[in-house]
Amino acid sequence: MTEETILQGLKEIFATINPKQNLEQITMDSSLAEDLGLDSLTLLLLSMSIETRFDIRIEQGVQFDRVADVVKYIAVRNDGK
């Protein structure tokens, strides 16, 4: 799975979490909190959605700052799937 495919999947998740979000403004460098406005509850929802969508388990205590962090985490766990 390429980073671009993962990013597209994340954008689809963001669209369900926050339908008002302009998906074209979401880049690998986007900050989850500052640029996308995700609070702790929304980050939990994001994590659960990622686990379902990408069939992975996000380990307890893992924290993401930027979209790139999420994409890389998913890519490593999906390696070989």
HELIX and SHEET records of a PDB file:
HELIX    1   1 GLU A    3  ILE A   17  1                                  15    
HELIX    2   2 LEU A   23  GLN A   25  5                                   3    
HELIX    3   3 SER A   40  PHE A   54  1                                  15    
HELIX    4   4 VAL A   67  ARG A   77  1                                  11    
END                                                                             
